[in-house]
Amino acid sequence: MVTVLEKDFFLSEVLERKVYLKTERVGKLDDFVIVETGKLPEITHLVVSRSFGYPSLLIPWDKISLISNTEIVADIDNLAEYERQTPENAILLKAHILDKKILDMDDHEVEVVYDIKLALQNDRLYASEVDFSRNRLLRRMGLRKLADFFAANKHDSDTVSWMYVQPLPEKIGIFKGHVKLNVLKENIHDIHPVDLADILEELDGDQRMAVFNELDHELASDTLEEVEPRVQRELISSMEPERAAQLIGEMSPAQAADVLAALPAADADELLKLMDQEDAPKVQQMIDEHDESILLYATHDFIKRPPWELARSVIDNYRHLAKDKDVVQYVYVTDEDGVLLGVAGIRDLIVAEADQPLAEVMTDNVRSLNSTDTLRDATDMFERYSFRAIPVTDAEDHILGVVAFRNIKGIKPRLD
């Protein structure tokens, strides 16, 4: 009888787990061998890899006595009896199924198998579900916090019971072949471009491009639009200009301008030449507007106070201080020369001690725009930090003005 601490667990959680022969460590779990008996495939053997050139072990499932959170224990006496290669016609969960593409009945690519759920029933272990959720993908990449966020906000199922998986071919190759379903593509939840953008932003360059290259044309275009400017630049620089132009060409002129505005001017000009020449002039006009100096949109009507003033004084005189001001939700703390020292939100001042000076309430880690920055620079910063207003400073940190988000979010291009 096998003891398993959890009746349901995932393949990725047990791979590489240490395997013991009673008390002696003999290797690590490398894979499971399955056989398709009935609707759910049954685990028949464990493939155990060993170090120092020792041959792998093929241990029958009925010889396993324990699967815990840290180890697997086999109840066998003679290791030599189990030193053998995996049979050529065996089907392996990791090598043959994990990371395979899922196809629907019409051979349309749907998703990728990111994990496999295993279930224990009557001392037998079965592969019960294929999982293509972003949750399992992120967990395998070590991004547990992001995975938990998506899990908490998930409303659709990202798993398919193995009962919907068609019988696998007898000779499935490690690097070829796909998992095919008996369900239609319309029955399977597709990852939204916004969620894909979040995933791509967490990956390193090679991983990001590998995932992005698997997306179909429309989804790639939608996802490119959603990722942050830094990632847009990296993705576009890693692909052929023709493909980049096609993806950007699928966007609206305004969206295309936002993406191109994040690129070096020479790269943006090259892509514009490859785009549809009917849309290119409109996109160029929007890019030109993005290049306008941010000082054109900055206001001088904001609250500015010295660092020694008390929180009580600002709150008591707030109605007077905020009168006729364009930006009233922040207090900008400056010295006598107008150098920006910090920023305090009104909410921060309300909860502060009455006799605390602004120097103790403010944050001195201020995100600001430079006097040479453009409208597109401001847009990028607002999108990244979700501020309601951003100060503009010169090279010596003198505050030159403040840009309110409401004053730029509604700007429309002037089209002929």
PADOTOR-448201 format. One record per residue (C-alpha): residue in three letters; x, y negated, z. Coordinates in pm, 1 decimal. Layout:
<recs>
{"Ala" {X Y Z}} ...
</recs>
This chain:
<recs>
{"Met" {0.0 0.0 0.0}} {"Val" {138.9 -340.4 -97.5}} {"Thr" {116.0 -640.0 132.0}} {"Val" {60.8 -970.8 -49.2}} {"Leu" {21.2 -1286.8 159.1}} {"Glu" {-196.6 -1454.7 -103.3}} {"Lys" {-444.6 -1260.9 -314.5}} {"Asp" {-413.5 -1515.6 -594.3}} {"Phe" {-90.6 -1684.3 -704.5}} {"Phe" {84.4 -1806.5 -1019.3}} {"Leu" {359.2 -1646.2 -1222.2}} {"Ser" {585.8 -1951.9 -1195.9}} {"Glu" {565.1 -1932.7 -815.2}} {"Val" {714.8 -1582.4 -793.6}} {"Leu" {968.8 -1584.3 -1075.9}} {"Glu" {1327.3 -1597.2 -943.7}} {"Arg" {1206.1 -1476.3 -602.8}} {"Lys" {1461.8 -1261.2 -418.8}} {"Val" {1404.0 -884.9 -437.0}} {"Tyr" {1511.4 -655.3 -153.1}} {"Leu" {1551.7 -280.6 -124.6}} {"Lys" {1427.0 -257.9 232.1}} {"Thr" {1686.3 -491.4 392.9}} {"Glu" {1944.2 -507.4 111.9}} {"Arg" {1912.8 -783.0 -147.9}} {"Val" {1934.6 -630.6 -496.1}} {"Gly" {1844.3 -916.2 -733.7}} {"Lys" {1577.1 -1164.3 -845.5}} {"Leu" {1239.6 -1118.8 -1012.0}} {"Asp" {1284.3 -1191.0 -1380.5}} {"Asp" {951.6 -1080.3 -1530.1}} {"Phe" {641.5 -861.6 -1509.1}} {"Val" {552.1 -581.8 -1750.2}} {"Ile" {181.1 -560.1 -1830.2}} {"Val" {-42.0 -309.9 -2000.7}} {"Glu" {-384.7 -403.1 -2132.6}} {"Thr" {-631.1 -177.6 -1956.8}} {"Gly" {-985.5 -304.7 -1980.3}} {"Lys" {-1061.4 -676.0 -1971.5}} {"Leu" {-764.9 -777.1 -1754.4}} {"Pro" {-404.7 -665.0 -1816.2}} {"Glu" {-247.5 -478.4 -1526.8}} {"Ile" {104.2 -529.9 -1390.9}} {"Thr" {288.4 -198.2 -1419.5}} {"His" {652.8 -287.2 -1351.4}} {"Leu" {875.8 -563.6 -1220.1}} {"Val" {1189.2 -656.9 -1412.8}} {"Val" {1465.0 -744.5 -1164.6}} {"Ser" {1782.1 -917.5 -1282.2}} {"Arg" {2109.9 -857.9 -1099.7}} {"Ser" {2434.9 -1051.3 -1078.4}} {"Phe" {2797.2 -949.4 -1142.2}} {"Gly" {2709.8 -754.0 -1455.9}} {"Tyr" {2496.1 -492.3 -1284.7}} {"Pro" {2217.6 -351.1 -1506.9}} {"Ser" {1863.5 -477.3 -1459.4}} {"Leu" {1609.1 -279.0 -1260.6}} {"Leu" {1266.1 -173.3 -1382.4}} {"Ile" {1064.4 -109.4 -1066.0}} {"Pro" {711.2 36.0 -1083.7}} {"Trp" {440.9 -171.6 -917.0}} {"Asp" {347.7 114.0 -684.5}} {"Lys" {698.2 96.6 -532.3}} {"Ile" {645.7 -263.2 -412.3}} {"Ser" {559.7 -290.5 -44.5}} {"Leu" {562.5 -668.3 13.7}} {"Ile" {530.2 -996.6 -176.9}} {"Ser" {574.7 -1293.7 57.2}} {"Asn" {640.6 -1662.6 2.5}} {"Thr" {1015.8 -1600.4 -4.2}} {"Glu" {1082.4 -1238.5 -97.1}} {"Ile" {971.6 -919.2 -265.7}} {"Val" {1046.6 -585.0 -101.5}} {"Ala" {1066.2 -254.8 -288.2}} {"Asp" {1033.8 81.4 -115.7}} {"Ile" {1279.2 292.8 -313.5}} {"Asp" {1569.6 514.3 -209.2}} {"Asn" {1790.6 550.3 -515.6}} {"Leu" {1864.1 235.1 -715.7}} {"Ala" {2025.7 426.9 -1001.7}} {"Glu" {1690.4 582.0 -1095.0}} {"Tyr" {1554.7 236.1 -1180.5}} {"Glu" {1854.6 94.6 -1368.8}} {"Arg" {1706.4 81.3 -1716.1}} {"Gln" {1622.9 -158.7 -1996.2}} {"Thr" {1269.2 -277.9 -2056.1}} {"Pro" {1104.7 -61.5 -2324.7}} {"Glu" {1104.2 -223.0 -2667.7}} {"Asn" {726.4 -215.0 -2697.2}} {"Ala" {663.1 -353.0 -2346.5}} {"Ile" {470.4 -678.0 -2307.8}} {"Leu" {633.0 -923.6 -2065.4}} {"Leu" {442.3 -1209.0 -1906.3}} {"Lys" {726.1 -1462.1 -1897.9}} {"Ala" {906.0 -1370.1 -2218.6}} {"His" {602.1 -1303.8 -2436.2}} {"Ile" {316.5 -1510.7 -2293.8}} {"Leu" {448.0 -1807.4 -2093.3}} {"Asp" {490.4 -2124.5 -2305.6}} {"Lys" {318.1 -1961.4 -2603.3}} {"Lys" {70.9 -2166.8 -2803.4}} {"Ile" {-295.9 -2087.0 -2753.5}} {"Leu" {-493.4 -2045.5 -3075.5}} {"Asp" {-868.0 -2044.0 -3107.9}} {"Met" {-1069.4 -1810.0 -3329.4}} {"Asp" {-991.1 -2018.7 -3638.1}} {"Asp" {-615.5 -2015.8 -3569.2}} {"His" {-622.1 -2380.2 -3466.0}} {"Glu" {-362.9 -2473.1 -3208.9}} {"Val" {-528.5 -2568.0 -2881.4}} {"Glu" {-284.3 -2581.1 -2591.5}} {"Val" {25.0 -2413.2 -2447.3}} {"Val" {29.6 -2149.1 -2172.2}} {"Tyr" {201.7 -2333.5 -1889.1}} {"Asp" {130.2 -2069.1 -1626.0}} {"Ile" {-48.2 -1739.9 -1561.9}} {"Lys" {-265.6 -1670.6 -1261.8}} {"Leu" {-219.9 -1332.2 -1094.1}} {"Ala" {-485.2 -1161.3 -880.8}} {"Leu" {-458.7 -866.4 -643.4}} {"Gln" {-752.8 -623.7 -641.9}} {"Asn" {-751.5 -285.6 -467.7}} {"Asp" {-370.6 -283.0 -446.7}} {"Arg" {-340.1 -346.5 -820.5}} {"Leu" {-205.2 -672.1 -963.0}} {"Tyr" {-369.5 -824.4 -1271.1}} {"Ala" {-310.9 -1123.1 -1496.8}} {"Ser" {-644.7 -1295.8 -1449.6}} {"Glu" {-616.2 -1634.4 -1621.9}} {"Val" {-399.8 -1830.7 -1862.2}} {"Asp" {-346.9 -2184.5 -1737.4}} {"Phe" {-270.7 -2476.0 -1971.2}} {"Ser" {-331.8 -2755.9 -1721.5}} {"Arg" {-99.6 -3050.3 -1681.8}} {"Asn" {-102.9 -2963.9 -1310.6}} {"Arg" {87.9 -2639.9 -1367.5}} {"Leu" {320.6 -2802.4 -1621.9}} {"Leu" {413.7 -3076.9 -1376.1}} {"Arg" {464.9 -2830.2 -1092.0}} {"Arg" {702.8 -2625.4 -1305.3}} {"Met" {899.6 -2944.4 -1373.5}} {"Gly" {919.7 -3015.7 -998.6}} {"Leu" {680.0 -3314.2 -1014.9}} {"Arg" {455.1 -3190.7 -733.3}} {"Lys" {322.3 -3531.4 -624.6}} {"Leu" {212.6 -3620.9 -975.2}} {"Ala" {58.8 -3273.9 -1011.6}} {"Asp" {-138.9 -3320.7 -690.2}} {"Phe" {-266.0 -3656.3 -816.9}} {"Phe" {-399.9 -3502.9 -1135.2}} {"Ala" {-546.6 -3208.4 -944.6}} {"Ala" {-738.9 -3445.9 -717.7}} {"Asn" {-880.4 -3635.1 -1014.6}} {"Lys" {-951.1 -3337.5 -1242.3}} {"His" {-1308.5 -3268.7 -1346.7}} {"Asp" {-1265.1 -3020.6 -1631.2}} {"Ser" {-1131.8 -2667.5 -1627.7}} {"Asp" {-785.3 -2617.9 -1776.5}} {"Thr" {-781.3 -2240.7 -1742.0}} {"Val" {-921.3 -1957.8 -1949.9}} {"Ser" {-1000.8 -1614.7 -1814.2}} {"Trp" {-792.9 -1339.7 -1970.3}} {"Met" {-1123.3 -1183.1 -2068.2}} {"Tyr" {-1127.1 -1437.1 -2352.6}} {"Val" {-778.5 -1343.0 -2471.9}} {"Gln" {-774.6 -1115.8 -2774.5}} {"Pro" {-571.0 -793.4 -2748.7}} {"Leu" {-202.6 -869.1 -2795.7}} {"Pro" {-6.0 -710.6 -3080.2}} {"Glu" {196.3 -403.7 -2990.8}} {"Lys" {523.0 -562.8 -3104.2}} {"Ile" {513.2 -924.5 -2992.8}} {"Gly" {849.1 -1103.9 -3022.1}} {"Ile" {1001.3 -1313.0 -2747.3}} {"Phe" {1031.5 -1621.0 -2970.8}} {"Lys" {737.1 -1565.3 -3204.1}} {"Gly" {370.8 -1489.6 -3184.4}} {"His" {92.9 -1674.2 -3006.6}} {"Val" {-180.6 -1607.4 -2755.0}} {"Lys" {-511.4 -1597.2 -2939.1}} {"Leu" {-849.4 -1659.5 -2779.1}} {"Asn" {-1200.7 -1541.0 -2847.5}} {"Val" {-1328.1 -1893.8 -2782.8}} {"Leu" {-1361.3 -2201.6 -3001.2}} {"Lys" {-1143.5 -2509.9 -2967.1}} {"Glu" {-1448.6 -2714.3 -2866.8}} {"Asn" {-1476.1 -2509.9 -2548.1}} {"Ile" {-1132.7 -2609.5 -2420.0}} {"His" {-1049.0 -2938.6 -2252.7}} {"Asp" {-788.0 -3148.8 -2431.7}} {"Ile" {-547.8 -3358.4 -2229.8}} {"His" {-634.3 -3726.5 -2264.3}} {"Pro" {-367.7 -3951.6 -2423.4}} {"Val" {-347.8 -4159.8 -2104.3}} {"Asp" {-261.6 -3847.1 -1904.6}} {"Leu" {-14.1 -3733.9 -2169.6}} {"Ala" {151.3 -4075.4 -2149.1}} {"Asp" {190.7 -4034.1 -1772.1}} {"Ile" {351.3 -3693.2 -1823.2}} {"Leu" {588.5 -3816.6 -2095.1}} {"Glu" {704.6 -4105.7 -1878.1}} {"Glu" {816.0 -3858.2 -1609.9}} {"Leu" {1029.1 -3646.2 -1845.3}} {"Asp" {1387.2 -3697.9 -1953.3}} {"Gly" {1464.8 -3785.3 -2314.2}} {"Asp" {1502.0 -3435.6 -2460.9}} {"Gln" {1199.9 -3294.6 -2276.2}} {"Arg" {991.2 -3595.7 -2371.6}} {"Met" {1069.1 -3564.9 -2741.0}} {"Ala" {1009.6 -3189.0 -2736.4}} {"Val" {662.7 -3238.4 -2589.0}} {"Phe" {582.5 -3533.3 -2815.7}} {"Asn" {678.8 -3337.1 -3127.6}} {"Glu" {418.0 -3074.0 -3039.0}} {"Leu" {132.7 -3327.9 -3059.3}} {"Asp" {-80.5 -3351.8 -3370.4}} {"His" {-73.6 -3674.9 -3569.6}} {"Glu" {-378.9 -3840.8 -3415.1}} {"Leu" {-296.3 -3746.0 -3056.6}} {"Ala" {66.8 -3854.1 -3102.2}} {"Ser" {-48.3 -4196.2 -3224.8}} {"Asp" {-291.5 -4239.7 -2933.4}} {"Thr" {-27.8 -4130.1 -2682.4}} {"Leu" {240.5 -4357.1 -2830.3}} {"Glu" {3.0 -4646.1 -2779.2}} {"Glu" {-44.7 -4559.7 -2410.1}} {"Val" {315.3 -4507.5 -2294.1}} {"Glu" {510.2 -4794.4 -2142.8}} {"Pro" {730.2 -5007.8 -2375.2}} {"Arg" {1056.0 -4847.2 -2259.0}} {"Val" {928.4 -4502.0 -2356.5}} {"Gln" {783.3 -4635.6 -2681.1}} {"Arg" {1127.9 -4760.1 -2779.8}} {"Glu" {1291.5 -4426.8 -2694.0}} {"Leu" {1035.0 -4218.4 -2880.6}} {"Ile" {1041.1 -4435.8 -3191.7}} {"Ser" {1420.7 -4445.2 -3202.9}} {"Ser" {1427.8 -4062.6 -3184.2}} {"Met" {1198.9 -3998.4 -3480.8}} {"Glu" {1221.9 -4062.6 -3852.2}} {"Pro" {1113.8 -4418.0 -3945.0}} {"Glu" {852.8 -4279.4 -4187.1}} {"Arg" {679.9 -4083.4 -3911.5}} {"Ala" {698.4 -4376.8 -3670.2}} {"Ala" {539.5 -4602.5 -3933.6}} {"Gln" {261.8 -4348.9 -3992.7}} {"Leu" {183.3 -4320.3 -3622.4}} {"Ile" {180.9 -4697.4 -3573.5}} {"Gly" {-27.1 -4734.0 -3889.5}} {"Glu" {-303.7 -4526.8 -3726.1}} {"Met" {-346.8 -4798.5 -3462.9}} {"Ser" {-546.8 -5117.1 -3490.3}} {"Pro" {-341.0 -5423.8 -3597.0}} {"Ala" {-345.5 -5556.3 -3239.7}} {"Gln" {-228.2 -5225.0 -3096.0}} {"Ala" {39.6 -5190.2 -3362.6}} {"Ala" {164.6 -5540.2 -3283.1}} {"Asp" {194.1 -5451.3 -2913.7}} {"Val" {409.2 -5147.4 -2995.7}} {"Leu" {628.0 -5323.6 -3252.6}} {"Ala" {672.3 -5622.6 -3023.6}} {"Ala" {847.5 -5390.1 -2775.4}} {"Leu" {1112.5 -5299.9 -3035.8}} {"Pro" {1425.4 -5486.1 -3147.8}} {"Ala" {1335.3 -5725.1 -3430.0}} {"Ala" {1536.1 -5532.8 -3692.1}} {"Asp" {1360.2 -5206.0 -3609.6}} {"Ala" {1017.3 -5371.6 -3613.1}} {"Asp" {1089.5 -5527.1 -3953.9}} {"Glu" {1192.5 -5188.8 -4097.4}} {"Leu" {873.6 -5022.5 -3977.9}} {"Leu" {658.7 -5306.9 -4107.2}} {"Lys" {799.6 -5249.3 -4456.2}} {"Leu" {693.9 -4883.3 -4437.2}} {"Met" {341.6 -4956.4 -4317.6}} {"Asp" {32.1 -5023.2 -4524.9}} {"Gln" {98.2 -5360.1 -4688.3}} {"Glu" {-259.2 -5471.0 -4637.6}} {"Asp" {-226.4 -5447.0 -4257.9}} {"Ala" {139.7 -5550.2 -4227.2}} {"Pro" {81.3 -5931.5 -4258.0}} {"Lys" {-183.1 -5921.2 -3984.0}} {"Val" {46.9 -5724.0 -3757.2}} {"Gln" {337.5 -5961.8 -3828.8}} {"Gln" {124.0 -6262.7 -3738.4}} {"Met" {35.9 -6104.8 -3405.2}} {"Ile" {401.7 -6022.8 -3337.9}} {"Asp" {495.0 -6385.0 -3408.2}} {"Glu" {241.1 -6496.0 -3150.9}} {"His" {390.4 -6251.3 -2901.6}} {"Asp" {723.3 -6431.2 -2953.0}} {"Glu" {589.0 -6765.8 -2832.8}} {"Ser" {764.4 -6902.5 -2523.9}} {"Ile" {592.6 -6810.4 -2200.0}} {"Leu" {637.9 -7167.0 -2079.4}} {"Leu" {355.8 -7262.7 -2316.1}} {"Tyr" {121.0 -7062.0 -2092.0}} {"Ala" {265.1 -7158.9 -1753.0}} {"Thr" {84.2 -7391.9 -1514.3}} {"His" {239.5 -7639.6 -1271.3}} {"Asp" {-70.3 -7634.1 -1052.2}} {"Phe" {13.6 -7375.3 -786.9}} {"Ile" {65.8 -7374.4 -408.9}} {"Lys" {426.9 -7441.9 -309.2}} {"Arg" {535.5 -7462.0 55.9}} {"Pro" {864.9 -7470.8 254.4}} {"Pro" {993.9 -7158.2 436.8}} {"Trp" {965.1 -7312.3 786.4}} {"Glu" {590.0 -7388.3 760.6}} {"Leu" {374.4 -7169.9 986.1}} {"Ala" {114.7 -6925.1 857.5}} {"Arg" {-147.1 -7101.3 1073.0}} {"Ser" {-79.5 -7431.4 902.5}} {"Val" {-128.3 -7285.8 553.7}} {"Ile" {-452.7 -7108.9 648.4}} {"Asp" {-592.9 -7413.1 828.4}} {"Asn" {-514.6 -7639.3 531.2}} {"Tyr" {-583.1 -7383.8 259.2}} {"Arg" {-893.7 -7559.0 123.6}} {"His" {-693.1 -7878.0 72.7}} {"Leu" {-384.6 -7698.1 -63.6}} {"Ala" {-587.5 -7495.7 -315.4}} {"Lys" {-788.7 -7789.4 -446.9}} {"Asp" {-741.9 -7838.2 -824.3}} {"Lys" {-485.3 -7555.3 -838.4}} {"Asp" {-487.2 -7297.1 -1119.0}} {"Val" {-321.2 -7024.6 -909.4}} {"Val" {-454.7 -6998.3 -552.8}} {"Gln" {-400.4 -6635.6 -447.0}} {"Tyr" {-26.0 -6675.5 -385.3}} {"Val" {186.9 -6923.2 -191.6}} {"Tyr" {529.5 -6978.0 -349.0}} {"Val" {797.2 -7050.5 -89.3}} {"Thr" {1073.5 -7286.1 -207.8}} {"Asp" {1355.7 -7487.4 -60.0}} {"Glu" {1390.6 -7864.6 -93.0}} {"Asp" {1552.8 -7823.5 -437.1}} {"Gly" {1267.5 -7615.6 -574.4}} {"Val" {1453.9 -7282.9 -562.9}} {"Leu" {1207.8 -6993.7 -530.6}} {"Leu" {1277.9 -6806.0 -206.5}} {"Gly" {977.4 -6575.9 -187.3}} {"Val" {605.0 -6525.4 -235.1}} {"Ala" {328.0 -6471.9 21.3}} {"Gly" {-22.0 -6355.1 -63.6}} {"Ile" {-317.5 -6518.5 108.2}} {"Arg" {-415.9 -6183.6 255.2}} {"Asp" {-65.8 -6151.8 403.6}} {"Leu" {-103.1 -6491.4 567.6}} {"Ile" {-444.9 -6408.5 713.3}} {"Val" {-316.2 -6096.6 891.9}} {"Ala" {17.0 -6257.4 997.2}} {"Glu" {79.1 -6395.7 1344.1}} {"Ala" {-34.4 -6757.4 1359.0}} {"Asp" {307.1 -6889.8 1458.8}} {"Gln" {505.4 -6688.4 1205.3}} {"Pro" {693.1 -6905.7 954.2}} {"Leu" {647.3 -6830.2 585.5}} {"Ala" {1007.1 -6707.7 571.4}} {"Glu" {899.2 -6410.5 787.6}} {"Val" {575.0 -6338.6 602.8}} {"Met" {689.6 -6372.2 242.5}} {"Thr" {846.6 -6104.8 26.9}} {"Asp" {1183.5 -6210.2 -107.8}} {"Asn" {1189.1 -5934.2 -371.5}} {"Val" {1014.0 -6148.3 -630.3}} {"Arg" {945.0 -6036.1 -985.0}} {"Ser" {969.6 -6340.9 -1209.3}} {"Leu" {985.6 -6431.6 -1575.9}} {"Asn" {1278.0 -6619.5 -1723.2}} {"Ser" {1232.4 -6950.0 -1898.7}} {"Thr" {1348.3 -6782.1 -2221.7}} {"Asp" {1092.6 -6498.9 -2198.9}} {"Thr" {805.5 -6467.2 -2444.4}} {"Leu" {437.1 -6390.9 -2424.4}} {"Arg" {504.4 -6024.3 -2496.5}} {"Asp" {754.2 -6013.0 -2205.8}} {"Ala" {485.4 -6148.3 -1974.9}} {"Thr" {229.6 -5899.1 -2106.2}} {"Asp" {468.5 -5610.1 -2040.8}} {"Met" {532.8 -5730.0 -1684.3}} {"Phe" {163.3 -5773.1 -1607.0}} {"Glu" {92.8 -5423.4 -1737.4}} {"Arg" {376.1 -5272.4 -1534.1}} {"Tyr" {310.8 -5442.3 -1199.3}} {"Ser" {-60.0 -5542.0 -1208.9}} {"Phe" {14.2 -5886.8 -1065.9}} {"Arg" {-248.9 -6159.2 -1088.1}} {"Ala" {17.5 -6425.2 -1149.3}} {"Ile" {391.8 -6432.0 -1215.6}} {"Pro" {632.9 -6723.2 -1152.2}} {"Val" {869.4 -6851.7 -1421.6}} {"Thr" {1221.4 -6946.2 -1310.8}} {"Asp" {1539.4 -7075.4 -1470.5}} {"Ala" {1890.5 -6931.6 -1439.3}} {"Glu" {1934.9 -7094.6 -1094.9}} {"Asp" {1596.6 -6961.0 -967.2}} {"His" {1422.8 -7299.1 -975.3}} {"Ile" {1050.2 -7236.5 -1017.0}} {"Leu" {930.7 -7392.0 -1344.1}} {"Gly" {571.0 -7282.0 -1336.7}} {"Val" {339.2 -6986.5 -1285.5}} {"Val" {161.9 -6773.5 -1547.5}} {"Ala" {-182.8 -6649.2 -1447.4}} {"Phe" {-293.3 -6318.4 -1595.7}} {"Arg" {-638.3 -6455.0 -1677.6}} {"Asn" {-475.3 -6718.8 -1899.4}} {"Ile" {-311.8 -6467.8 -2134.1}} {"Lys" {-531.8 -6156.8 -2123.5}} {"Gly" {-790.1 -6303.9 -2357.5}} {"Ile" {-553.3 -6447.4 -2616.9}} {"Lys" {-658.1 -6351.7 -2969.5}} {"Pro" {-443.2 -6382.6 -3280.7}} {"Arg" {-518.4 -6659.6 -3521.9}} {"Leu" {-592.6 -6471.0 -3842.9}} {"Asp" {-628.9 -6639.0 -4180.8}} 
</recs>
